[in-house]
Amino acid sequence: MSKEPNITKECVQTVIDKKFIRMFDLQYAEGKHYFDATRRDKEHLVAPMPESEFKAMLPDAVSCAVIIENKGQEPRLLLSYEFRYPVGRFLLGVPAGLLDPEDSDCENPVHTAAIRELQEETGIVFNPETDSIYTINPLLFSTPGMTDESNGLVCIVLRQDTTDKLDQSGALGQECFDGFALLTREDAKRILKSGLDDRGHFYSVYTWAALMYFATDMWKEL
């Protein structure tokens, strides 16, 4: 078994430092380099974290499996088409967004961010009297061979009338949307089987996770 590389703060060198993206050279041994693309600043990188801090860390962002469940109607998975600049296309995706610094002061930072993103990206205000929210997975790494970026994955079940509430005008900054997709369980299974959305495009791993969670009825077990 190979010896685990020892990555300390002292061996991390800054390569790029921009507002939303940074790159660091993790010089884990003499003459050995590994590059980490990240949203985090140097003081909060994941690689040098002690084990106790690693196990207690918050994700950078949240991704939401949003399910509309109304009495007498077939449940639907609510997705949207958002322009993703690195791939230059509108991709089928889930409501998602970064945790704000002040979220860490809340009782459940990930749920706080999820409820905020739900309103911004769909126009729906979460109603705790009718709706429910719970954590599917507290933290998932996106592509740990390249980045320490992570997302918390939550499920939001809406039991309110959303007919006239869906709205994408709350998009902020560079966010750009092009409509919603309301999928039945069979729709979700079809998209999972083909690997493509209804526009013929590939989609993200978090969209896949939401589709799987919905199509396999796992959300009904919690």
C-alpha positions in Angstrom: 0.0 0.0 0.0 1.4 3.4 -1.0 2.2 6.0 1.6 -0.4 8.7 1.8 0.9 12.1 0.5 1.3 14.7 3.2 -0.3 18.0 2.0 0.2 20.9 4.4 -0.6 24.5 4.1 3.1 25.3 3.8 3.4 23.3 0.6 0.5 25.0 -1.2 1.3 27.7 -3.7 -1.2 30.1 -5.4 -1.4 29.9 -9.2 -4.6 31.8 -9.9 -6.7 33.9 -7.5 -10.0 35.2 -8.9 -13.3 36.0 -7.2 -15.1 32.7 -8.1 -12.2 30.5 -9.2 -8.7 29.8 -7.8 -6.0 27.3 -8.6 -3.4 26.1 -6.2 -0.3 23.9 -6.7 -0.3 21.2 -4.0 3.4 20.5 -3.8 3.0 17.3 -1.8 6.6 16.1 -2.1 9.9 17.3 -3.5 9.4 17.9 -7.2 5.8 16.6 -7.0 2.9 18.8 -8.0 -0.9 18.4 -8.2 -3.2 21.3 -9.2 -6.4 22.0 -7.5 -9.1 24.2 -9.1 -11.3 25.5 -6.3 -13.8 28.1 -5.1 -12.0 28.2 -1.7 -9.3 30.6 -0.6 -5.9 29.3 0.6 -6.9 29.2 4.3 -9.9 27.0 3.7 -8.6 24.4 1.2 -9.8 20.9 1.8 -6.5 19.0 1.2 -4.6 20.3 4.2 -7.6 20.1 6.6 -7.1 18.1 9.7 -9.4 15.1 9.9 -11.8 16.6 12.4 -12.3 19.7 10.4 -12.7 17.7 7.2 -15.5 15.6 8.7 -17.3 18.7 9.9 -16.9 20.9 6.8 -19.8 22.5 5.0 -20.2 22.1 1.2 -19.5 25.0 -1.2 -23.0 24.8 -2.7 -26.3 23.0 -2.6 -28.2 21.1 -5.3 -31.9 20.4 -4.9 -34.2 17.6 -6.1 -37.5 19.4 -6.1 -40.6 17.3 -6.3 -44.1 18.6 -6.7 -46.6 16.3 -5.0 -50.3 17.4 -5.1 -53.2 15.2 -4.0 -54.8 13.4 -7.0 -52.0 14.3 -9.4 -48.9 12.3 -10.5 -45.7 13.6 -8.8 -43.4 15.6 -10.9 -39.7 16.4 -10.7 -39.0 20.2 -11.3 -35.9 20.9 -13.3 -34.9 23.9 -15.5 -32.6 24.7 -18.4 -29.7 26.8 -17.3 -26.9 28.1 -19.5 -23.6 26.6 -18.3 -20.7 28.7 -19.6 -17.9 26.1 -19.5 -19.9 23.8 -22.0 -21.6 26.7 -23.9 -25.1 25.3 -23.7 -28.4 25.3 -21.8 -28.3 22.1 -19.7 -31.1 20.4 -17.8 -30.4 21.0 -14.2 -31.6 21.3 -10.6 -32.1 24.4 -8.6 -28.6 25.0 -7.1 -26.3 27.7 -5.8 -23.5 28.6 -3.5 -23.8 28.8 0.3 -23.4 32.4 1.5 -21.0 33.2 4.3 -23.9 34.1 6.6 -25.6 30.7 6.0 -23.0 29.2 8.4 -24.7 31.0 11.3 -28.1 29.3 10.6 -29.3 26.1 12.3 -29.1 24.2 9.0 -26.9 26.1 6.5 -27.6 23.8 3.6 -31.3 23.9 4.0 -31.2 27.7 4.3 -29.3 28.0 1.0 -31.6 25.5 -0.7 -34.8 27.5 0.2 -33.1 30.7 -1.0 -32.1 29.1 -4.4 -35.6 27.6 -4.8 -37.1 31.0 -4.7 -34.5 32.7 -6.8 -34.5 30.1 -9.6 -38.2 28.9 -9.6 -40.1 31.8 -8.0 -41.5 29.4 -5.4 -41.4 30.4 -1.7 -41.0 27.4 0.6 -43.9 27.0 2.9 -43.0 24.9 6.0 -46.7 24.3 6.8 -47.2 22.4 3.5 -43.8 21.6 2.1 -40.9 19.5 3.4 -37.1 19.6 3.1 -34.5 17.0 4.1 -30.9 16.2 3.4 -30.2 13.4 0.9 -26.4 13.7 1.3 -24.6 16.4 3.4 -21.6 16.7 1.1 -20.6 15.2 -2.3 -17.4 16.1 -4.2 -18.1 17.0 -7.8 -14.8 15.9 -9.5 -12.2 15.2 -6.8 -9.5 14.4 -9.3 -9.5 18.0 -10.3 -11.3 20.1 -7.7 -12.3 20.1 -4.1 -15.7 21.7 -5.0 -18.6 20.1 -3.2 -22.4 20.2 -3.0 -24.9 19.2 -0.4 -27.8 17.3 -2.0 -31.3 17.9 -0.6 -34.8 17.0 -1.5 -37.6 19.6 -1.4 -41.2 18.3 -1.6 -43.7 20.9 -2.6 -47.4 20.4 -1.8 -48.6 23.8 -2.7 -50.2 24.9 -6.0 -47.3 25.9 -8.2 -49.3 26.5 -11.4 -48.9 30.3 -11.5 -45.7 30.6 -9.4 -43.0 29.3 -11.6 -40.8 32.2 -12.5 -37.1 32.6 -13.6 -36.8 36.4 -13.3 -35.1 36.1 -10.0 -31.8 34.9 -11.6 -28.8 36.8 -10.3 -25.5 37.9 -12.0 -24.5 35.6 -14.8 -27.3 33.2 -14.3 -29.3 32.6 -17.5 -32.3 30.3 -17.8 -34.5 29.0 -20.6 -37.6 27.4 -19.1 -38.6 24.6 -16.9 -39.1 20.8 -17.3 -41.8 19.1 -15.2 -41.0 15.4 -15.4 -43.1 12.3 -14.6 -41.4 9.2 -13.2 -41.5 7.7 -16.7 -39.9 10.9 -18.2 -37.1 10.6 -15.7 -36.5 7.0 -16.4 -36.4 7.7 -20.2 -33.9 10.5 -19.7 -31.8 8.3 -17.5 -31.8 5.5 -20.0 -30.8 7.7 -22.9 -28.3 9.8 -21.1 -29.6 12.9 -22.8 -32.2 15.5 -22.0 -35.1 16.3 -24.3 -32.9 18.8 -26.2 -30.4 16.0 -26.9 -27.8 17.3 -24.5 -25.8 15.6 -21.7 -26.4 16.7 -18.2 -24.6 17.0 -14.8 -24.0 14.4 -12.2 -26.3 16.3 -9.8 -29.1 16.2 -12.4 -28.5 12.5 -12.7 -28.7 12.1 -8.9 -32.0 13.9 -8.8 -33.4 11.9 -11.7 -32.4 8.6 -10.0 -33.7 9.7 -6.6 -37.1 10.6 -8.2 -37.3 7.6 -10.6 -36.5 5.0 -8.0 -39.1 6.5 -5.5 -36.4 6.8 -2.8 -37.9 10.2 -1.9 -41.1 8.3 -0.7 -39.1 6.4 1.9 -38.2 9.4 3.9 
